[in-house]
Amino acid sequence: MVHHGAGLRKITRDDEFVEQLVKDYKTADLSDQDSTMLDYVVKLTKEPWNMVEADVQTLRDVGFSDVGILDIVQVTGYYAYVNRLADGLGVELESIRDEK
């Protein structure tokens, strides 16, 4: 999150909100839909073997379409893939905090 925080700050223009997300998204001022999506993404990232149909249904229940859910899964999977490539190759990401 630190690496992408600068981009999110540019988009939202809300440093306090971004800091809430960095600290703990569960305490950030999020809609039910955004909070549910982030819970899903965290589970998919940390324990993909535990994903079940009920997890997908939870997203549908807060208003995500199947196309929206596919987007969520694809973006999550892409970032997991790229991060593993970088980690596997020993790539060190520049520090966003150093750029401020």
JOQUI-V946338 format. One record per helix or strand. SS is the DSSP state (~ for helix, > for strand). FROM is the first residue (numbers start at 1). TO is the last residue. If there is no record, write none. Layout:
ss={SS SS}
from={FROM FROM}
to={TO TO}
//
This chain:
ss={~ ~ ~ ~ ~ ~ ~}
from={2 15 32 48 53 66 96}
to={12 27 46 50 61 89 99}
//
